[in-house]
Amino acid sequence: MQMKRLILLLCLSLVASLPAEGGMFRNLGNSAHPWHFNGREFVPGPGDGSVVVMVRDGYLPVVRTADDSAPSVSVPDGLGTIAGICYIQVSGGKLSDQGGSLPAAGCTLEIVDASGVAWRATSDRNGFFSLPLPAGTYEVHDAGSPVTLTVTEGRTALVALRTGKRMVD
């Protein structure tokens, strides 16, 4: 157990040292693919070309502009990654489009595995976060309802977490 925590701390320090800031599964093979947040969920592609999450199987995801290079830090054996965004819905509601959103900077997340072990992550100024974890099933808690997702070894699970007040029509 102590060794697992040491490995995770090492991985977190690697993520923190990346030059850029920093669930759906896709078999991406050997090439990196951009995913953008459309105000409600992550979708494939560069979107408007601003901020994207570059995802590549076997590598830690990287939050970058669409023109930056692909992820280059390998995920250690036995680990996968969750990456996502915390956002506040600013327009729409139950009856209309829910595309308007703002990033929730500094959102504190608690990620809990099936045995009750918890990890913490905080979103950056753009609302993005990333955390390498052992393969398994997790509950992600923030200010909203918990989200359950599965982390697969060598892969990235993307999650969009709506936080703050919910808008009504």
Secondary structure, DSSP 8 states (H G I E B T S, - for coil): -HHHHHHHHHHHHHHHTSSS---B----TTS-EEEEE-SSSEEES-TTSSEEEEE-TTB--EEEETTS----SB--TTEEEEEEEEEEE-S--SSS----EEE-TT-EEEEEETTS-EEEEE--TTSEEEEEEESEEEEEESSS--EEEEE-TT-EEEEEEEES-----
